């Protein structure tokens, strides 16, 4: 915690933001956030003596959590969880969603994509609403009797239904506590939290497209990472190309979460990483072999030489 003197110094540094002496008016420019960030201790979900790292979910555990929410009729939290699984958004952005973000007020039908302004970055994300996502929304409506069209679809989806905060939007901390309780109930021993489903989305997008050289680029685009260099790299990505990742996540759910399929992770990628020195040696070997065999017309000899070079590549690749 900062001392009173330190706080005063920080406050002094912020005076240009706090007060405009030329007009005699306060300037509402990031003052509270600045003082809170610099003067108060950081808030984390770390328990004393425990690691704070939150891990991605395992496939079997995703099914267990879906089943837990279903069996305990926790329809609201089931929907929160499903939206994170299929759209990969942060918990705060998910809980802030309104019915109009999914349903067209003029027709009452689903949009193809929703538009979310991220609270953390201010950037716009446009995730596709995959079919399983729509099914969970409809299930939530049917089980709770909620009318999305009330107030012209302006109502938040996730409102407290009881207690002192009835009618207010569910807080991230409440969602985190339910997730941890559910995880404990189904036997998950590793640390999970509100980022676990988002991490699962990213991990599965990568593994569902093992041979796509652009898979990391697409996932980073979906996640709206903050680096300017990364952002520039993604300019011009086709909307349909990104949407396919959302569709594939929905198909993955149907096949492997509620279906009988068994997903196999792949370590193979079309990109081979080799140390520059090793690459130089391999190229020299290939050049020399080509020179030595240039006068020989036997295709078997050249095939053997090619396979030997590829064997060197496989041995030297960084795995």
Secondary structure, 3 states (H helix, E strand, C coil): CCCHHHHHHHHHHCHHHHEECCCCEECCCCHHHHHHHHHCCCCCCCCCCCCCCCCCCCHHHHHHHHHHHHHCCCHHHHHHHHHHHHHCCCHHHHHCCEHHHCECCCCCCECCECCEECCCCCCEECCECCHHHHHHHHHHHHHHCCCCCHHHHCCECCECCCCCCCCCECCHHHHHHHHHHHHHHCCCCCCCCCCHHHHHHHHHHHHHCCCCCCHHHHHHHHHCCCCHHHHHHCCCCCHHHHHHHHHHHHHHHHHHHCCCCCCCCCCCCCCCCECHHHHHHHHHHHHHHHHHCCCCCCHHHHHHHHHHHHHHHHHHECC
